[in-house]
Amino acid sequence: MKNNKDMPVEEQSGPLMADVARLAGVAISTVSRALANPGRVNEKTRLKIDAAAKQLGYTPNAMARSLRVGKSNIIMIILPGSLYYGVSQIIPQVLQSINKALIQNGYHLMIANLDRDEMSERHILDLAFSGTVRGAIILSSKLPEVDGRSLANAGLPIVSMLLDMSEAGLPSVVTNDREAVREVTAELIRLGHRRFLYIAGPEGNYHDVERYAGVLEAFRAAGLTEEAVTRSGGQLDYQEGFEIGVQAAADFARLADRPTAVIATSDDMAISFISRVQGMGLNVPGDLSVVSFDGSPVCAFSSPPLSTVEQPVDEMGQAAVDMLMERIDATDKGMATRHVIPSRLIRRESFALAPATV
């Protein structure tokens, strides 16, 4: 039996390709060439093959074609950790946006990890160094490094999203965390608030550093000192947001001079905090105003509806894919760029004038 080198093994045994060839009146090898490299087949023949494929509902094996031409059509997504982020829909929404943009560019999305332990890190690096993937988008986390291997040395186009790594040479798509929180804090100050509680993410985390800096910038502009804010949290990861909010409510209850405004760095933290302080008999926003960060849809249905800084996940996902496609296509990668997409405050009932002092 003749073995045609133009045909990948995965498709050669498939009856559908043979059916397309029979209906179009051409050899199976011609069908294979037409699907993989249309320019190698004359227009009349290609149109016959396309028509036959559509009539039969034949879908070519994209993975087999990519292996044949030596270029993967898979983009690896590296998560910061578990998909579970409490009420936050940021990671699922980002994945949806990226997936949509990749499909439009003829690529497929692969979630490379559901954790960031050593086994997952090794798996990510194996995928990168084996040529299984064409590029990577890393979400809100550092590059994997294990046993002297680093994703940075895999020769892949990489884009960082939700974490600015442009100074380390990676194109980055971020939102304006610092400016957004500065504007929110300034608005609370205009509403008469002078004592603040800041509910923090893990100490040293990029997002926490940027957001807390925004608070302090607003303070300086208003003539307030850092003594006007009490920090809570700093030990647990963002995935523990509900617990961070519960602990913050306990910290709040112990304060002799209680804040009238609370800035939480995730929606999870704010929702659990509000639940606990309302259980203490306090009213939001009558006794204190609360604003959070992320923009989860559930915030509109919390009690009271929660004011939140919404991250522009659709625009960010599209921008990250656009930047990655440019890196894949470019022979000269050039300088790493930083693309900032503004967030916006969604103001709801949890945000009001400071209570009158007695």
C-alpha positions, -999 to +999 in steps of 0.1 A: +000+000+000+014+034-010+023+057+019+019+093+009+042+117+028+019+146+023-007+131+047-003+131+085-009+097+101-037+111+123-058+120+092-047+093+067-067+066+085-098+088+089-126+078+065-139+114+062-109+126+042-113+096+019-150+106+015-140+142+006-115+129-020-141+106-035-168+133-037-144+158-051-130+133-076-094+138-065-067+118-046-066+118-008-032+134-010-046+163-029-072+169-002-045+168+024-025+194+005-055+216-001-064+217+036-029+223+049-015+245+021-042+259-002-016+277-023-002+243-035-035+233-052-050+251-082-081+272-075-106+250-094-095+219-075-095+237-042-130+249-046-142+214-054-125+201-023-140+229-001-174+222-015-171+185-008-158+191+027-187+214+035-212+190+021-199+161+042-194+183+073-157+174+074-135+192+099-097+187+094-075+177+123-060+211+133-035+195+156-022+171+129-017+200+105+002+221+131+025+192+138+031+187+101+042+223+095+062+223+128+042+251+144+018+246+172-015+265+172-019+263+209-015+292+234-008+283+270-025+302+297-007+302+331-029+309+360-018+324+394-034+294+411-068+278+414-097+290+393-116+295+425-116+331+436-146+333+458-172+356+443-147+371+419-153+363+383-120+380+371-101+348+361-131+331+344-139+364+326-103+369+315-101+333+302-133+338+282-120+370+267-087+355+258-103+324+243-126+344+221-097+365+208-075+334+202-102+317+182-105+348+160-067+345+153-069+307+146-054+296+179-066+273+207-063+280+244-047+255+268-050+260+306-015+248+317-022+246+354-048+246+381-023+252+409+013+267+412+030+239+431+063+223+419+045+196+399+025+222+380+056+244+374+074+214+359+044+206+337+043+242+324+080+242+316+077+208+299+050+222+276+071+253+269+104+235+261+088+207+241+073+229+214+038+218+223+027+255+225+033+285+203+032+312+230+020+319+266+000+344+285+007+345+322-019+359+345-010+379+376+021+359+386+058+354+381+074+332+355+078+295+365+113+285+374+124+249+385+158+233+386+175+260+366+148+261+339+128+292+334+099+300+311+119+331+301+145+308+284+120+286+265+122+308+233+084+314+234+066+347+229+051+356+263+027+383+275+021+391+311-015+401+320-026+418+353+010+421+364+035+446+350+067+428+339+077+451+312+109+461+330+118+423+330+114+423+292+078+409+290+051+429+272+024+435+299-012+444+299-024+460+332-051+481+346-045+514+364-048+500+400-030+530+416-049+557+398-082+540+403-078+536+441-064+572+443-096+585+427-119+564+449-100+576+480-102+612+469-139+609+464-144+594+499-123+623+513-146+648+494-176+631+511-161+640+545-143+607+554-111+612+574-106+578+590-100+547+568-097+510+570-077+494+542-082+456+537-050+443+521-040+414+500-008+395+505+020+419+516+044+427+487+019+416+461+020+439+430-017+447+432-016+455+469+015+477+465-002+497+437-036+500+454-022+511+487+001+536+470-031+551+455-046+556+489-015+574+502-013+596+471-049+607+477-040+614+514-010+636+505-031+656+480-057+662+507-032+670+535-038+638+554-011+616+568-007+578+568-020+577+603-055+583+589-056+547+576-055+514+595-043+483+575-058+449+580-048+417+563-015+412+545-009+376+553-034+356+532-036+353+495-064+368+474-080+334+471-087+336+509-106+368+504-136+358+525-114+350+554-095+382+550-127+402+552-138+383+584-105+390+601-108+427+590-142+429+607-127+416+639-099+441+636-124+469+630-144+459+661-113+463+683-105+499+672-113+526+697-116+553+670-134+534+642-130+544+605-159+556+585-146+544+551-134+510+541-114+502+510-111+465+503-088+452+476-112+425+464-149+420+463-147+389+484-131+408+513-157+436+512-187+412+511-176+391+541-166+423+559-200+439+554-218+408+565-199+407+598-201+444+607-239+443+599-241+415+624-225+439+650-254+462+645-237+487+622-253+501+590-236+504+556-235+532+545-250+549+574-221+542+598-194+535+573-189+534+535-174+504+518-158+502+483-140+472+468-119+462+437-127+437+408-162+444+396-178+410+402-214+409+389-226+396+423-217+430+438-249+444+424-269+419+444-251+421+478-268+439+507-263+468+503-253+468+466-215+471+467-195+499+451-166+484+433-138+493+408-145+472+378-115+458+359-118+459+321-114+422+315-127+421+279-104+449+267-075+434+286-079+399+272-081+413+236-051+435+241-030+406+256-038+384+226-031+412+201+003+418+218+011+381+217+002+378+180+025+407+173+053+389+191+046+356+173+047+374+139+076+398+145+112+388+135+125+416+157+108+415+191+118+450+200+113+465+234+088+452+258+058+475+261+033+482+289-003+487+279-026+502+305-063+500+303-083+521+328-107+506+353-139+524+363-158+529+396-193+515+397-209+535+425-237+519+444-254+522+478-225+512+499-208+545+493-221+577+509-214+608+530-194+604+562-217+601+592-221+633+612-199+635+643-215+641+677 
